[in-house]
Amino acid sequence: MFNLRLGQLSPMLFQILPEVNSLKKTIIAIINGERKGWDYFTSS
């Protein structure tokens, strides 16, 4: 029963994964950007 559910979820997971990865990249970019911003403010 669990295997059946997993089999149904797999296609959805493969559709979601790219979106999650791009979201992660976006978050990392924002965090990096904010860090650079803080470095800029603290250095000046």
N, C-alpha and C positions, 0 to 999 in steps of 0.2 A: 504493500500500500504506500509506504513512504517512497519507495523507488519510483512508483508511478507518479507521485506528486513531484518528485525531483525532476523526472523526465519532462513534465509539463512546464516546470519553472525554468529549466535550462534555456530554452529559446528566449524567454523574457530577460533572463540574466544577461545573455549575449547582446541583447538590444540595449540594456541599461548600462552595461560596462563602459562603452565608449563615452557616454554622457557623463558618467561618474569620473572618468579619467580627465575629460576636458574641464569638468568642474574643479577637480583637484588642481589642475594646472592653473586655472583662473585664481583659485584661492592662494596658491603658492605665489603667483605673480603679484597679487595684491599685498600679501605679507611682505614679500621682498621689496616691493615698491614703498611700503610704509616704513620698512627698516631703513631704506635709502633716504627717505624723507626725514626720518628721525636723525640719522647720521648727519644729514645736511644741516638740520636745525641745531644740533648739539655742537657741531664743529664751528659754526659761525657765531 
